[in-house]
Amino acid sequence: IPVAGPPDGVPGPAGPQAPDAAGAERGAWRPPSRGVGPVRPTGTLLATGLALVAVTAVAPGGALVLAAVLMVVARTVDRTATALWRRRQDAGHRAGDVAVAVVALPWRLVQAAVSTLFALVLPLLVGASVAFIASAGAADGLGMRTGRIPGTPTSPWALAAGALATLLMAWWGPGGGALRRGGRAMARSALRYSWTRLALWALLALVVVSALIVVLQNPQPVAWLGRQR
């Protein structure tokens, strides 16, 4: 329902007024300028996930350990930042806030490890299901030639598909809120300086390209600790 303005001749409520088209005098209201703002971590997070998927196609066991470590660190960062924020909301800024956060860090790490352990159950089930389905659908005969049970996910592409499903479920599934908050905080810290940004992107690109070259040049079944000889 439209709201009628003040009658003619009656001044409206006091407040900042926008300048007219001819320009504004010095000291008049101006729209706030748009700063560059913090670097958005979305691209870096996507590149990190792609790198983990690429490592899974070469060494799924190592990729699983690396992903679990990153998840524990991200949840530790989220718990530490949340506890610090609550402490400052209750008692204001104090000189010992950082010291208290450092002392409580081992306990936050244990909490993050336990929560990650439980939060990974569903993503791993989903990822394993996708990997088995992709391996069975590929019908490349690797399971028969290597003596493994037919359908066992040993194809690099099946493992990559399972890793992608696992990461998506871990990020958006139950318990993913702390992972998203901590992951974004870690990415913003890594992107704070231009040289760390370039180094991180170069490292992620190197990992993806190296794994792709290995898979394309030697498309053989993959062992959990690395490629078989």
matplotlib code that plots the C-alpha trace (Angstrom):
import matplotlib.pyplot as plt

x = [0.0, 1.6, 2.2, 1.4, 4.1, 3.7, 1.3, 2.5, 4.4, 5.1, 8.7, 9.4, 11.4, 15.0, 17.6, 20.3, 19.0, 20.3, 21.9, 20.0, 21.2, 23.1, 25.4, 25.8, 27.5, 30.5, 29.6, 26.2, 25.2, 27.0, 26.4, 29.0, 31.8, 32.2, 35.5, 37.2, 36.3, 37.7, 38.6, 35.9, 37.1, 34.7, 37.1, 39.9, 37.5, 36.4, 40.0, 40.9, 38.0, 39.1, 42.6, 41.4, 39.3, 42.4, 44.6, 41.9, 42.2, 45.9, 46.1, 42.7, 44.0, 46.2, 43.4, 41.1, 43.6, 44.4, 40.7, 40.0, 42.9, 41.6, 38.2, 39.5, 41.5, 38.5, 36.2, 38.9, 39.1, 35.3, 35.1, 37.9, 36.5, 33.0, 34.3, 36.3, 33.3, 31.1, 33.7, 34.0, 30.2, 29.9, 32.8, 34.1, 37.7, 40.3, 44.1, 44.0, 41.5, 44.1, 45.9, 42.7, 42.0, 45.5, 45.2, 41.9, 43.2, 44.0, 40.5, 39.0, 41.1, 39.8, 36.2, 36.7, 38.3, 35.4, 32.8, 34.6, 34.7, 31.0, 30.2, 32.2, 30.1, 27.3, 29.6, 31.8, 28.7, 27.5, 30.9, 31.5, 28.1, 28.8, 32.2, 30.8, 28.1, 30.5, 32.9, 30.2, 28.9, 32.3, 32.5, 36.2, 37.0, 39.7, 38.2, 38.3, 41.9, 43.3, 41.5, 39.4, 35.7, 33.9, 32.7, 35.3, 36.1, 39.7, 39.2, 40.6, 37.5, 35.2, 37.2, 37.2, 33.4, 33.1, 35.4, 33.3, 30.2, 31.9, 33.1, 29.7, 27.9, 30.4, 30.1, 26.4, 25.2, 24.7, 27.4, 28.6, 27.9, 31.0, 33.1, 31.8, 32.5, 35.9, 36.8, 35.9, 37.9, 41.0, 40.7, 40.3, 43.5, 45.4, 44.2, 45.0, 48.3, 48.9, 52.0, 50.2, 47.3, 49.5, 51.4, 48.2, 46.7, 49.9, 50.1, 46.5, 47.0, 50.2, 48.4, 45.5, 47.7, 50.1, 47.3, 45.6, 48.9, 49.5, 45.9, 46.0, 49.5, 48.9, 45.2, 45.6, 43.8, 44.5, 45.6, 44.5, 48.0, 49.0, 49.1, 50.0, 53.1]
y = [0.0, 3.3, 5.7, 9.4, 11.9, 15.1, 17.8, 20.6, 23.3, 21.0, 20.0, 16.3, 14.5, 15.7, 13.5, 13.4, 14.5, 13.3, 16.0, 17.3, 16.7, 20.0, 18.7, 19.2, 21.9, 21.1, 19.2, 18.0, 14.4, 12.1, 8.4, 6.2, 5.1, 1.4, 0.1, -3.0, -4.9, -8.3, -10.8, -13.3, -16.8, -18.7, -19.3, -20.5, -22.9, -24.3, -24.7, -26.4, -28.9, -29.6, -30.2, -32.7, -34.5, -34.6, -36.1, -38.7, -39.9, -40.6, -41.5, -41.7, -42.6, -39.6, -37.4, -38.6, -37.9, -34.4, -33.6, -34.7, -32.6, -29.5, -30.1, -30.4, -27.2, -25.3, -26.4, -25.5, -22.0, -21.6, -22.8, -20.5, -17.5, -18.1, -18.5, -15.3, -13.4, -14.6, -13.7, -10.1, -9.8, -10.7, -8.8, -6.6, -6.5, -7.6, -7.8, -11.5, -12.5, -13.9, -15.7, -17.4, -18.5, -20.0, -21.9, -23.3, -24.3, -27.9, -28.5, -26.8, -29.1, -32.2, -31.0, -30.3, -33.7, -35.5, -33.5, -34.1, -37.8, -38.0, -35.5, -37.5, -40.7, -39.6, -38.0, -41.1, -43.3, -41.1, -40.8, -44.6, -45.2, -42.8, -44.4, -47.9, -46.8, -45.0, -48.0, -50.4, -48.2, -47.7, -51.4, -51.3, -54.7, -53.5, -55.6, -58.8, -58.3, -57.4, -60.2, -57.7, -58.0, -56.6, -53.2, -52.2, -48.5, -48.6, -46.4, -42.9, -41.4, -43.4, -42.3, -38.7, -38.9, -40.3, -37.7, -34.9, -36.3, -36.7, -33.0, -31.7, -33.7, -32.6, -28.9, -28.7, -31.6, -32.0, -30.3, -28.3, -24.9, -24.9, -26.2, -23.5, -20.7, -22.0, -22.7, -19.2, -17.7, -19.8, -18.8, -15.1, -15.3, -17.0, -14.4, -11.4, -10.7, -10.8, -13.1, -15.7, -15.6, -16.2, -19.0, -20.8, -20.6, -21.8, -24.7, -25.7, -25.5, -27.6, -30.3, -30.5, -30.5, -33.1, -35.4, -35.1, -35.9, -39.0, -40.2, -39.6, -41.1, -44.2, -45.0, -48.0, -49.2, -47.0, -48.3, -46.4, -45.4, -44.5, -45.7, -49.3, -50.3]
z = [0.0, -1.0, 1.9, 1.2, 1.8, 3.9, 2.6, 0.4, 2.3, 5.3, 5.6, 5.8, 8.4, 8.9, 7.4, 4.7, 1.3, -2.1, -4.2, -7.3, -10.8, -11.0, -8.3, -4.6, -2.6, -0.6, 2.5, 1.1, 1.1, -1.3, -1.9, -0.2, -2.4, -3.1, -1.9, -3.2, -0.1, 0.9, -1.7, -2.2, -1.4, -3.6, -6.4, -4.1, -2.3, -5.6, -6.7, -3.4, -3.9, -7.5, -6.3, -3.7, -6.4, -8.6, -5.8, -5.2, -8.7, -8.0, -4.3, -2.7, 0.7, 0.9, -0.4, 2.3, 5.0, 3.6, 3.3, 6.9, 8.2, 6.3, 7.7, 11.3, 10.9, 9.4, 12.2, 14.8, 13.2, 13.4, 17.0, 18.1, 16.3, 17.7, 21.2, 20.9, 19.5, 22.3, 24.9, 23.6, 23.3, 27.0, 28.5, 25.8, 24.4, 26.9, 26.6, 27.4, 24.7, 22.3, 25.1, 26.3, 22.7, 22.4, 25.6, 24.6, 21.1, 22.0, 23.3, 20.3, 18.1, 19.9, 19.5, 15.8, 15.3, 16.9, 15.1, 11.8, 12.5, 12.9, 10.1, 7.6, 8.0, 5.6, 3.0, 2.8, 2.4, -0.4, -2.0, -1.9, -3.4, -6.3, -6.8, -7.0, -9.4, -11.6, -11.5, -12.4, -15.2, -16.7, -17.6, -18.4, -17.1, -14.6, -11.8, -13.8, -15.0, -11.6, -9.7, -7.6, -7.0, -10.1, -9.5, -7.0, -7.5, -8.8, -11.9, -11.4, -12.9, -10.6, -7.6, -8.7, -9.0, -5.5, -4.1, -5.7, -4.2, -0.8, -0.8, -1.9, 0.8, 3.5, 2.5, 2.2, 4.3, 8.0, 10.0, 7.0, 8.5, 10.7, 7.8, 5.5, 8.0, 8.9, 5.3, 4.2, 7.0, 6.1, 2.5, 3.3, 5.4, 2.6, 0.1, 2.2, 0.5, -3.2, -3.0, -0.9, -3.3, -6.3, -4.4, -3.4, -6.9, -8.5, -6.0, -6.7, -10.4, -10.2, -8.2, -10.7, -13.8, -12.4, -11.4, -14.8, -16.6, -14.4, -15.1, -18.8, -19.3, -17.1, -16.8, -14.6, -11.5, -8.4, -5.0, -1.9, -1.0, -4.6, -8.1, -8.7, -10.6]

ax = plt.figure().add_subplot(projection="3d")
ax.plot(x, y, z, "-o")
ax.set_aspect("equal")
plt.show()
